[in-house]
Amino acid sequence: MRFEFAPGTVVLVGGGPGDPGLMTVAGLSAIQQADVIVHDRLGPLELLDEAADGAEVINVGKIPRGAYTPQEEINRLLVDRAQQGLRVVRLKGGDNYVFGRGGEEWLACAEAGVPVRVIPGVTSAVSVPAMAGIPVTHRSLSQGFCVVSGHVAPDDERSAVDWGALARCGLTIVILMGVHNLNHIADALIAGGMEPGTAAAVVADGTTPGQRTIRSRLDRVSNEAAGADVRPPAIVVVGAVAGLTLNAREPD
């Protein structure tokens, strides 16, 4: 069934983890109808080729610790183009509501009286480990999982994550945006009571042809990831499931 939206509307589209095949049918339909597409640097950017002739495509992607477009400017663009009576798609990698600032963008549009619709995306927090053969839950190993951001170090005053509590929770821990601070995160988990030998894995460039997986243990994973020159985007998984070796097909 074709997804349709009216002029003057903003649609928050979750693009999935990177493989264009993991974009939803509704998300692709929205891209094809859009007059304006505001996108990040991650996600299925190949699908921008599906945009209509004459569509305005605006790159607002952020380079880690590099150039970026302030969120306030992104909000302004969305509101401005919608108030011109255009169909606007905000394309994010993963899911807009999982560390994608979709909530902020929805509020900015709503406060300006701009209608907003949401098309959820396949979140990298679950799909990327799956592509590496790591289930975030397993009946005999983990009764649940938690997803946290690692973009600030545990000792940073901006951090609101209780790493000690996570160390004792007995769940799989999935860390997004944690490569840069992985050594500090591992130290905090160990200080909180987690065994140094706990299985850990880092999956870089998940679902893309460049996907690679570093399997290790908590007290070594940071050094091994650095030795392999792992850079964002990458997902870190900590817990018994990270030690499983399942037959996963690497992306084509």
N, C-alpha and C positions, 0 to 999 in steps of 0.2 A: 504493500500500500504506500503510495507516494506521500511524503511529508510535505506539507504546504504551509507557508506563513505569509502574513500580510505585509505590505509596505509599511515602513515605520516601526518595524519590530526588530528586536535583537534576539538572536538565537545563540545560546551558549552550547557549542558543540565539543564534546569530548572526542578527540581523534584517536584514542587508543595509544598503545605503546610504541608505534613506529611502523609496523608492517601495515601497508595499505589494506590488506585483506582483513584486518581486524577493526577497521572502521565500520560502524553500523550503517545499515541501509538508509536509515533516516538521516544520519549525519552526512552521507554522500549526497542525498537529495537536497539537503539544505545548502551545501556548497554549490551545487549546480544552479540553484535559483538565486543565489546571493548577488546583490549589486555591489556589496562591499564585504571583503573578508579581512579580518584583523587576526594575524596569526603569530605564533611563537616560532622558535627555531627548532623545536622538537615536534614529534608526531609525524603523520603521513603526509609530508609536504608534496610528494608526487601527485597527490590528489588535487593540488591547486591547478593542475592542468585541466581538471574537470570544470573549472569556473567558466561562467558564461563570457562570451566575447565582450570586452569593454568593462568587465567588473574591475573595481578598484581593489588591489591587493596590497595590504599594508603590513610590513614586517615590524613587529614590536618585540622581537625576541631578545632574551637576555643572555649574554655570555657570562659564565661564572666568574665573579670578581673582575668583570670587564664592562663593556658598554651595555646600556640597557635603557629602555623607555620607562619613565616613572609610571607607576600604576595610575596616578591621577590623570596623566595624559591619555592613557589607554581608556579610562572611563570617559574622558571628554570626547575622544574620537567616537566611541560607541554611541553616546548620546547625541552628538552633533550630526552624525550621518543618519541616525534613525529619525531625528527631528526634521531632516531634509526629505523625509518620506521614502527612504531607501530601505531595502531588505539587508540587514547586517548580520553577518556570521562572525562570532568570536571563536576561532579555532584554537584549541589547546591540545597538547599531548596528554595522553592518559584520560583522566576524568576531571572536568572543571572544578568539581567540588572536593577533590582530594589534593590538597596543596596546590590548587590551580587558581586560587583567588576568585573563583566563580561567584562566591557569596558576596564579595566586595563589589564585583561588577553588576550583579543582580540588584544590589541595594542602590548603587549609583543610578542605574537606569530607572528603577522604581521611584526614586526620589524626584527624578526629572519627568515622571509621568510617561516613560517609554515602556511599552509592553515587552515582556521578556519570556522566552520559552527556553526549555532546557532539553538537550539530547545527551543523556549520559554516555560516557565512554568506557571502554575496557581499561581498568586501572592497571598501571605498570606494577603496582605493589603485589598483585596476585599473578598477573599474566607473565611477567618476565621470569620470576622464579619457576613457574610452570614450564616455560619453554626450555629451561635449563634442567628439567627433571626434578624439581624441588616442589613438592606440595606443601603449602603453608600450614595445612593441618593433616594429621594422620591419626587414625583411631588409636593406635598403640603408642604414639609418640607425643602428640600435641592436641590438646582439646580446644585450641583457639589460637588466634594470632592478633598482634597489635601492630599498627602502622604509625611510625613516628618520623618526624623530620630531624635530620642531623645537620642542618645548615649552620647551626651555631654550636660551639663546643659546650660540653656539660658544665664547665666552670665559668662560662660566659654569663654575665648578669641578665642577658636577654633570654636565656634558656628557661623554659617552664616545664621541662620534662624531668620527672623523678626517675633517674636512671637506676637508683638503688632499688626502687619498687619494681621496676621492670626486670632487674636481675633476679628477683625472687618470685616473679609471677608464674613461672613454669610454662609460659606460652612462647610460641614462635615470635621473634621480634623482627619486623621488616623495617628497614631504615631507608628512607628516601633522602637524597641530597646529602649523604653522609660520607662521601669519599674523602673530602678534605680533612674532616675531623675524626676519621675512623680510629686513629690511634688513641685519641682522648676518650672516645666513646667506649672502646674496648677496655681501657683502664678503669673507667667509671663503672662498667658492668662487673668487672672482676672485683673492684673495691666494694661493690654492693653485694657480693657473695656468689656470683656466678663462677663456675669452675673454669679455670683458664683453658682446659682442654675441650670446652664446649664447641661443637661443630659450628663453623661459620663459612659463608660463601659470599662472593661478590660476583654479580652478573653484570657485565658491561655491554652497552649497546644492544640491549635485549630486543629480540624479535627481528633484528636487522641482519643482513648478511655478515656484518662484523661482530656478531655476538660472541662473547667468550666468557668463560666461567673460571674463577679462582676458588678452589675448595681448600679450606684450611681449618684451623682451630682459632678460638677467640684471641689467644695471646700472640698469635703469629699472623693473623689475617691482614693486618695493616701493612706490615713489612712486605708480605708476599704480594699484596696488591700494588704497592709502590714499586716493587721490583719488576712487576709486569707492566708498569707504566699505565695502570688503569686510571682513566679520567671520566668525568661525568659525560653522559648520564650513566649511572650504575645503581643497582639495587643491592643492598646488603641484607643477608638473611642470617640470623643467629638462632641456634636451637638445634635439637636433634634431627629435625627434618633436613637440615643442610648437609647432613652426612649421608643421606640416602643417595644411591646411584640408580636412577631409573633410566629407562631407554627413552631419551628425548631426541626428537629430530631437530637438528640444528636448522635455523632459517636458511632458505635458499638464497 
